[in-house]
Amino acid sequence: MKQKIFGCLGVAAITFALQFTPADVQARFFSPCDPCNPCDQVTCDPCADAWGCDPCGAVNGCGPKAGKWFLGGHLEAGFFANGHGRTAKYDGPAYLHFVPGRTYGMDTGNTALLQNTRLTGGQLNQIYLSMGRSVDGRRGLDIGGTVDLTFGSDAYIVQARGVEFGAGHGGDVHEGRWGKGDYFSAVAQAYLELEYRRLNVKAGKFYAPFGMDSYKSTDNFFYSWSPTMYIAPTTAGGIYGTYKVNDRLSVLGGWIQPDQFGETSDDNAFFGGVVWNPGKRVSVSYMIAAGKNSYDRNELNVQLGIDKFEYCVHSFTTSVQLSKRLKYNLNWTHFSVDVPNNNMHSYALMNEIIYQRSARWAFGTRFGLLKFGEYGSGLVLNAADPDTEWYTVSLGANWTPNKWLTVKPEVRYDWMANPKAGLFNEQNNTYQVSGGMSAVVKF
């Protein structure tokens, strides 16, 4: 019943949104391209955007003729399949992601528990609706905010403990979850925003700036996600500020709860970072979060004596416009967690090369690895044996026949040493060939 209700709400939201002129406001954290003003929701790159995003114009909500209120979104649907030809099932155990409670069903998914949940057939990945008011504090204090709603097979990745499911301390990790099976719902973002001169402050639930992938399909070149999403938090609850030192340097700092919102006051993390643009063609950023989180007080964890764990996640990203048509992106993300008799230190190194052939066609490749380090008895992450290395390569293209439609075909190869518990299929294969195609419609 919940699935049908949220599906109807999603269709109604799209129908309502289509009556308005869209404001192409992206929801990703930071932009390597800010050529005109500190409107940080604009994440397009005018050097690579096929249709010229015009970041200073009214379309993006930053120009002098633009209104501050915005409403828009997108829809992504497609198919993904793998060479093992498995059938979908949901009765397997769950793997821990970053925070206990947000888990992946072990026997679902084409790309090793990441995006494209259905093993066969088509799927509705994302219905995404963004609304709110942008801020511009150049003339004084300005107040705004953003609310992003999403429904689809991808939505579980932005579900947060304390919002979309009530794991609590003593409850089942799936208790009260918004959705089941293939489809879920989530409030991807909901934050209040204040800006005064060079200082911008956000408070609420927002995207976490770790890794190279974004939840929003409009921000990603490839249809599938990279393995970095397996170890990095996707959302965070709390408050942080961004201070723009000058046109090239910004510093960030605040207090957050990765992948949860207000679940308990005992869970805290320091968050900090820096964004540096040394030139028009180069962008560099570094982000870090470190703190403590609590496990669910279920029977197993009580018996094991597990209460809290300490963690640290930090991420380095650089983007280089090599030429007018060629762009290179690099990300390194490290995640470590320490609990009694159980330590894990993992890192992901991902590369992207994007070639903009024309206004309608772009081609790209993504390659890298995720390495699981030593972690004792394996109670934190039972996905692989110690020192497992997960390699991945993707080849993809973007066909953009007009401003509102992008088609994304992709072929992907994954290989893992020492796979465990049917990560790629029930026979514990060390590799997987997969691929598919999606269509993204902006409105």
N, C-alpha and C positions, 0 to 999 in steps of 0.2 A: 504493500500500500504506500509506504514512504517513497519508494522508487517512482511510482506513478505520479504521486503528488509533486515531487521535485521535477519530474519530467515536464509536467503541465506548466509549472511555474517558469521553467526555462523557456519553453515555447512562447509563453505569454510575454516574458521579458524581451525576447527578440522582436516580437511583433510590435511591442511598444517602442523599442529603441529605433526601429526602422523609420519611425515618423519624424525623427530629428536629424539635423545635419550633424554628422559625426565629428567629434573632436579626437584626432588621432593621438591620444595620450597613452604612452606606454607606461607600464607599471614596474619595470625593472629598476633596480636601485640606482645605478650610476651610469653616466654616459661618457664615453671617451671624446665626445664631440659636443661642445657647448660654445658655438661661435658667436652668440649674440647676447644671451642673458642667463641668469641663474635659474631658469625654469627647468628643474632637474627631472621632470617626468619625460622630457623629450630625449629619447635614446637613439634616434635615427642618426645615421652617418651620411652626411651629404656627399662625401667622397665616394661612397659605395652604393647608396640607395638608387635603385633602378629608376625611380620616378622623381627623384629630387624632393626630399622631404620638406624643404623650405622651412628650416627650424625657426626663422624669424617671422614667419607669416601667420595669418590668422588660423590656418588649418590646425596648427599644433598648439594653439592656445597661448602663444607667447608674444605675438605681435601686438602692436598698439590698437589694432582694430578688433582683436579677439576678445570674446567674453571669457570670464573666469570660470563659469559653470560649464561642465562637460558631461557628455553621456555617449558612450560608444562601446564597442566590443568586437568579438569575432566568434566564429564557429569553425571547428576543425573536425573532419571525419575522414576515415580511410580504412585501410586494411594492412595487416602485417602477418606474415607466415614464416615458419621455420622448416628446415629440412627434415626434422624428426617427425613432423606430422602428428604431434600430440593432440589430444582432446582436452578441452577445458574441464577442470575440476577444482573444488575449493575446500576440500576436507583435509589438506595437508597441514603440517605445523607451520608456524610463522617465523620469519626471520626478523630479528631486531634491526631497525635502521639506526637512527641517531638517539632518539629518546625512547625509553621503554613505553610501549603503548601504540606507537605508530609502526605498524608491521606490514609485511608483504606475505600474501599467501604463497607457500613454497611451490605449488604445482600450477601457478598461473603465470602467464607472461611469455612473450616471445624473446625478449632481450634480457634474460637473466634477472627477472624480478623488477625490471624498470618500467618504461612506458609500454604501450601496446599490450594491455592486459589480456585481451582475448588471444587464444592460441590459434584459432581458425576463424575465418570470416571477417566481416567488417565491424567497425565500432565507431561510436561517436566519442571522440577524444575529449573535446572541450566545447562547452557553450560558455562564453565569458562575457560578462557585462561589467563595465567600469563606469562609475558615476562619482561626481564630487565637484569640488571647487579648487582650482589651482591658486597658488599664492605668488605674490610679487612684492617683496619687502624693500624695494629700492627707495621708495618714498616714505617708508615708515612701517609700523607693524601691520601685518596682513595675516588673516586667519582663514584657513580652508581645511580640506580633508578629502579622503578618498575611501570609497567602499567598492570592493570588487567581489562579485559573486560568480561561482563556477559550478558546472555540472558536467559529468562525463566519466569515461573510464580512467582519465588522468587525475581526477580530483582528489583521490586519496593521498597524493603526494603533498598537498597543501592542507590536509586536515591536521589540526593541532589538538594536543591533549588539553582538555579544559574548555574546548569550544565545540568541535565536531564529534568528539567522543569523550565519554566520562570514565576514563580508566580509574581515576581516584586512587585511594589507598585501601585496597580490600576488594575492589570490583574487578570484573573481567575486563581485559583490554579491549574487547569488542563491544562492551556495554554501551548502548546509546549511540553507536556510530551512525553517521548520516549516510546510509546506503549499505549495499551488500552485493556480493557477486561481482559483476563487471562495473557497475555504475555507482558513483558516489556524488555527494554535494559538499560544498565547502564555501566558507567566507575566506577567500584568498587573502584579502587585505581589508582592514578597517581601522583607519588611523586619523587622528587629528593632526593638523599641520600648522605651525606658526613660523613666520619668517620676519626678521627685522634686519635690514641692511644686509650684512654678510652672513648672518646666522640663521640657519633653518633647523627647526626641531620637529620631530615626528613622535607621536605617542599612540600606541595601540598595537595592532597586529600588522606586520609588514613583511616583505620579502627579505631574506637573509642574503648578504652579498658574498656568498662563497661558491667557488667553482665558476665554470664558464657557461653552464646551462641556465636557462630560465624556465620557470613553469609555463609561461605564456608561449604558445606556438608561434606567435607573430614575432617574437624576439629571437627565435632559433632558426638556423639555416636547415638543420637536419630534422627529419621526422622523429627519430628516436633520441633518447637522452644518452649521455655518456655515463660510464660507471662511476664518475665523480658523484653523481646524485645518490649513490649508495651510502656514502660516508659523510656527506655534508648536509647540514640542516637547510631546509628549503624556506621556512618562515621563522619568524621570531616575534615574541610579544615583549613589550617594554617601551623604553624611550631612548632616543639617541639624538644627538645634535651634529650638524655639519657646519663647520666654519670655513668660509672661503677666504683664505689668506690673501690670495691674489688670483689673477686670471688663470694661473697654471697649477696652483696648489690648494688643496682642500684637506682638512683634517676632521676626523669623526671620533665620537666617544659617547658612551652611554651604558645603560644597564638593560639586559635582555634575558629572555627565557627561550632558548632555541626550541623550535617545533612544539611550543606549548604557550598557553596564555593564562596566567593567573591560577594555575593548578594548585600551587602551594607557595607560600612566601619563603620557604626554605630553599627553593631552587633559584639560584642567582648566577649571573655571569657578567664579567666585564667585557665590554665590546669596544674596540677601537680600530682605527684605520687611517689610511692616507691615500689620496688620489692625486697623481702628479701627471701633468701634460707638458713634457719638456719641449714639444713642438707640435705642429699641426698634424703630423702624421703618426705620432707616437703617444700612447697612453699607458700609464703604469698604475697599479693599485695594489695595496696590501691590507688585508683585514684579519682580525684575530678576535676570538671569543674564548674565555677560559672561566670555569666555575665548577659548581656542583649541581647534581641532579639526584632525585630520589627515584628508587624503583617502586613498582606497584607492590603493595603489601599483600600479595597473594600467598597461598599456602607454600609453594615451592620456595619463593624468596625468603619467607620467614624461616623455613627449615635450614636454608643455606646461610642465614645470617647476613643477607645482603640488604642494606638499607640505602646507602648513597654511593655514588661514584663521582670521581673527579674526571674532568675532561678538558681538552684544549683542541680547538680547531682553528687553523689559520690558512690563508689562501693568498697566493700571489698571481696576478693576472697582468698580461701585457698584450697590447694590440698595436700592430705596425702596418700602416698603409704602404706597402712596398712600391706600388705604382698606382696609376689611375685605376687599373682594373684588378690588381692583385693585393690581397690582404692576408695577414698572418696573425693568428691568435694563439696564445700560450697560457696555460693555467697549471699551477701546482697547488694541490690542496693536501694538507696533512691533518690527520685526526688521531688523537690518542685518548684512551680511557683507562682508568685505574680503579679497580675494585679489589676486595680481598681475594687473593689467589687467582686473579684474573686480570691480565693486562693486555691491551691491544694497541699497536701503533701501526697505522696504515697510511698510505699516501697514494694520490692519483696524479699522473702527469698526462695532460691532454694537449693535443695540437690540432689546429684547424687551418686549412689553407683554402681561401675562397677566391674564385676567379669570376669576375663580372664580365661575361662575354659581350652582352648587349643589354639594352633596357629590359628585355624580356627574359633573357637566359643568364643563369649563373650556375657554376659548377664548383663542387667542393669535395674535400676529403678530410676526414678526422681520424686520427690514430693516436694511440697511447696505451697506458696500462694503469691498473689499480693493483697495488701490492698490499696484502694482508701480512702484518708482522706477527711476532710471537704474542700469544695471549693466553697462556696457561691452559686451563681445562676447557676453554672454549664455551663458557656459559654466556658470554656477552654476545658473540656472533658465531653461530654454528654454520656459517656459509662455506667455510673452506678450512683445510688443514693449515698449520703454521707455515709461513713463508710462501703462501700461494700467490702466484702472479696471474692476473687476468688481463689479457691483451685484446684489443679491439681495433678494427679498421672499418670505416664506413666510406662509401662513395655515394654522392648524392647530387641532385640538381634542383634548382628552383626555376619554374616557368611562371612568369608573371605577365599574363596577357593584358591586364588592366590594373587599376589601382586597388581594386577590392578583392582580387582573386590571386592566390599563389598555389601552385601544384608542386608537391615535394615527393619525387621518387627517391628511394634509397635502397642500397644493397649493403649488407653488414656481415662481418665475420668476427666471431668471438672465440677465443681459445683460453683455457684455464688449466694450469697445472694442479693436480690433486683435487679435482672437484669432489664435492661431497653431497650426499643426500639428494641427488637428482637435480642439480642446479640447472643443467641444460636439458636433461630428460631422465626418465626413470632408470636407464641403463648406465648412468654416470659417464656419459660421453665427455671428452675433454674439449670438444669444439661445438660450434653451432653456426650454420649459415642461415641467415634470415633476410627478409626484405619486404618492402611494401610501398605504399604511396598514399599520400593524404592530400586533401584540398582544404585550404584555409580561406574563409570568406570573412572579410572585414565589413563592419557596418557601423 
